């Protein structure tokens, strides 16, 4: 997999796939997106089968889907998106009027990026999607960064700081966990996002840090987003990191625009208020 496959927002003309069994709903959402997102290409699909055909024909930047579809459900579609070649990192938003019950019963899987309450209306959905495809800077947001190469760390730190982010750099997982422990149990967990390499010289790896944050500290993806940097192009290994709780991956060597885009996206997503009316 090449790094450009991960550029789900590095696109001046984003392709948004709208999947819904209702032709009217597809048109309503498409019209609002076209009006509020300049240069957007809306790809309407009425079923999972149609969506799979689109994915086979080329990449999309974001997918919205109804929870109920003629040939399955939105969760099944999300899985199809993850399994499609080159599509593993595309955000999938389930648009539903019944999201809350699914959240409470834990029926949403890790393949679903987020959910949107249908009752908020199509204009609100367009604004929500605009935040995904056109993320704005978040000055002062804290990135806990784990990297044992000082040369790489200096360069990466500069990339992030150029965009107003505050970087807390640690050379190993052990030091990072010591810092996180000082904030344990507080409303402020000590960072707004974690950026870590996979392979580190210490006894603990980036995988270990991910496991501790998700399993021991119990920080979910919204509470503390984790971006993992890796030079491993093996798709199975990449999928394992995502299944273990990584919000997203950044392939090495690092490209500044890609890194910053992904970082800002995850920060914005984590700061969205829970939509209690869902």
C-alpha positions in Angstrom: 0.0 0.0 0.0 1.4 3.4 -1.0 1.1 6.5 1.2 -1.2 8.3 -1.2 -3.8 5.6 -0.5 -4.1 7.0 3.0 -4.8 10.6 1.8 -8.5 10.6 2.6 -8.7 14.4 3.0 -5.8 15.6 0.8 -8.2 16.3 -2.0 -9.5 19.6 -3.4 -12.4 17.8 -5.0 -13.5 15.1 -2.5 -15.7 12.1 -3.5 -18.4 11.4 -1.0 -20.4 8.2 -1.5 -24.0 8.6 -0.2 -25.7 5.2 0.4 -29.4 5.0 1.1 -32.2 2.9 -0.1 -34.4 6.0 -0.7 -33.7 7.8 -4.0 -35.3 10.9 -2.5 -33.0 10.9 0.5 -29.9 10.4 -1.7 -31.0 13.4 -3.8 -31.7 15.5 -0.7 -28.3 14.8 0.9 -26.5 15.1 -2.5 -28.1 18.5 -3.2 -27.1 19.9 0.2 -23.6 18.6 -0.1 -23.2 20.1 -3.6 -24.4 23.4 -2.3 -22.3 23.6 0.8 -19.1 21.8 -0.3 -17.5 23.4 -3.4 -16.1 20.9 -5.9 -17.6 17.9 -4.1 -18.4 14.8 -6.2 -21.4 13.0 -4.8 -21.7 9.3 -5.7 -25.2 8.1 -4.9 -25.8 4.4 -4.2 -29.0 2.6 -3.4 -27.6 -0.6 -2.0 -24.5 -2.4 -0.7 -24.1 -4.0 -4.1 -24.0 -0.6 -5.9 -21.5 0.7 -3.3 -19.2 -2.2 -3.7 -19.2 -1.6 -7.5 -18.2 2.0 -6.9 -15.4 0.9 -4.5 -14.1 -1.5 -7.1 -13.9 1.3 -9.6 -12.0 3.8 -7.6 -11.3 5.5 -4.3 -13.7 7.7 -2.3 -12.9 10.1 0.4 -15.9 9.6 2.8 -19.0 7.4 3.0 -22.3 8.1 4.5 -24.8 5.3 4.8 -28.2 4.6 6.2 -28.4 2.0 8.9 -31.0 0.0 7.0 -30.3 -0.9 3.3 -32.2 -3.1 0.8 -29.5 -5.8 0.8 -28.1 -5.5 4.3 -27.2 -2.7 6.8 -24.8 0.2 7.2 -22.6 -1.8 9.5 -22.1 -4.4 6.8 -21.3 -1.7 4.3 -18.7 -0.3 6.7 -17.1 -3.7 6.7 -17.1 -3.8 2.9 -15.4 -0.4 2.8 -12.7 -1.7 5.1 -12.1 -4.8 3.0 -12.1 -3.0 -0.3 -8.6 -2.5 -1.8 -7.1 0.9 -0.8 -10.2 1.8 1.2 -9.2 0.8 4.7 -8.9 4.4 6.0 -12.0 6.0 4.6 -14.3 7.4 7.3 -17.8 5.8 7.3 -20.6 7.7 8.9 -23.8 6.0 9.8 -26.8 8.3 9.4 -29.6 7.0 11.5 -32.6 7.9 13.6 -31.9 5.0 15.9 -28.3 5.5 16.6 -28.6 5.7 20.4 -30.1 2.2 20.9 -27.3 0.8 18.7 -24.7 2.6 20.8 -26.2 1.4 24.1 -26.4 -2.2 22.8 -22.8 -2.0 21.4 -23.9 -2.9 17.9 -21.7 -0.3 16.2 -18.4 -1.9 15.3 -14.9 -0.4 14.9 -15.6 -0.3 11.2 -18.0 2.6 11.8 -16.1 5.9 12.2 -19.0 7.9 13.7 -22.7 8.2 13.7 -25.1 11.1 12.9 -28.6 11.7 14.2 -30.9 11.9 11.1 -33.3 14.2 13.0 -30.8 17.0 13.0 -31.4 17.5 9.3 -29.5 17.4 6.0 -28.0 20.8 6.4 -26.5 19.8 9.7 -25.2 16.6 8.1 -23.5 18.7 5.4 -21.8 20.9 8.0 -20.7 17.7 9.8 -19.2 16.3 6.7 -17.5 19.6 5.8 -15.6 19.3 9.1 -14.3 15.9 7.9 -13.1 17.0 4.4 -12.0 20.5 5.3 -10.5 20.3 8.8 -9.5 23.6 10.4 -6.4 24.2 12.6 -6.7 23.7 16.4 -4.0 25.9 18.0 -2.7 24.7 21.3 -3.9 21.1 21.0 -1.4 18.8 22.7 0.1 15.9 20.9 1.9 13.2 23.0 4.6 12.0 20.6 6.7 8.9 21.1 9.8 8.5 18.8 13.2 7.2 19.7 15.1 8.8 16.8 16.0 12.3 17.7 16.5 13.3 14.1 13.1 12.1 13.1 11.5 13.5 16.2 12.9 17.0 15.6 11.6 17.0 12.0 8.2 15.7 12.9 7.8 18.0 15.9 8.5 21.0 13.6 5.8 19.8 11.1 3.2 19.8 13.9 4.3 23.0 15.6 4.1 24.9 12.3 0.4 24.3 12.5 -0.1 25.6 16.0 0.1 22.2 17.8 1.9 21.7 21.1 4.1 18.6 21.0 5.1 16.6 24.1 8.0 14.4 23.0 9.1 11.2 24.7 11.8 8.8 23.5 10.1 5.7 24.8 6.8 4.2 25.9 8.0 3.9 29.4 8.5 7.6 29.8 5.2 8.4 28.0 3.3 6.1 30.4 5.0 7.7 33.4 3.6 11.0 32.2 0.1 9.6 31.5 0.1 8.1 35.0 0.3 11.6 36.5 -3.0 12.5 34.9 -4.8 9.2 35.4 -8.2 9.7 36.9 -8.4 13.3 35.9 -10.8 14.9 33.4 -7.7 16.1 31.6 -5.8 12.9 30.5 -2.6 14.9 29.8 -2.8 15.0 26.0 -5.4 15.6 23.2 -3.9 13.0 20.8 -1.1 10.4 20.9 1.3 9.9 18.0 3.6 6.9 18.2 6.0 4.9 16.2 5.4 1.1 16.2 9.0 -0.1 16.6 11.0 1.5 19.4 14.3 0.7 21.0 12.9 0.3 24.5 11.3 -2.8 26.1 7.9 -1.5 25.1 6.6 -0.9 21.6 4.0 1.3 20.1 1.7 -1.7 20.1 2.2 -2.0 23.9 1.4 1.7 24.3 -1.8 1.3 22.3 -2.8 -1.7 24.4 -2.2 0.1 27.7 -4.2 3.2 26.6 -7.2 1.2 25.4 -7.2 -1.8 27.8 -5.6 -0.5 31.0 -6.5 3.2 31.0 -9.8 2.5 29.2 -9.4 5.6 27.0 -11.7 5.2 23.9 -11.0 6.6 20.5 -12.9 9.7 21.1 -11.4 10.4 24.6 -7.8 10.0 23.4 -7.2 9.5 19.6 -4.1 7.5 18.7 -2.3 7.8 15.4 0.3 5.1 14.7 3.3 5.7 12.4 4.6 2.6 10.6 6.9 1.7 7.8 5.2 -1.7 7.5 3.3 -1.9 4.2 1.8 -5.3 5.2 -2.0 -4.9 5.1 -2.6 -7.5 7.7 -0.3 -5.8 10.2 -1.9 -2.5 9.5 -5.4 -4.0 10.1 -4.2 -5.4 13.4 -3.2 -2.0 14.6 -6.6 -0.6 13.7 -8.4 -3.5 15.4 -6.2 -3.0 18.5 -7.6 0.6 18.8 -5.5 2.9 16.6 -7.7 5.6 15.1 -5.6 5.7 12.0 -2.2 5.1 10.5 0.5 7.3 8.9 2.9 5.5 6.7 6.6 6.4 6.9 8.5 8.3 5.6 6.3 11.0 7.0 4.7 13.5 4.6 3.8 16.8 6.4 0.5 17.5 4.8 -0.7 13.9 5.3 0.4 13.8 9.0 -1.1 17.2 9.8 -4.4 16.4 8.0 -4.8 13.2 9.9 -3.9 14.8 13.2 -6.4 17.7 12.7 -9.1 15.3 11.6 -8.8 13.1 14.7 -8.6 16.1 17.0 -11.7 17.7 15.6 -13.6 14.4 15.8 -12.6 14.0 19.4 -13.9 17.4 20.2 -17.3 17.0 18.6 -20.0 17.0 21.3 -21.9 13.8 21.9 -25.2 14.1 20.0 -27.5 13.3 22.9 -30.6 13.6 20.7 -29.4 10.6 18.7 
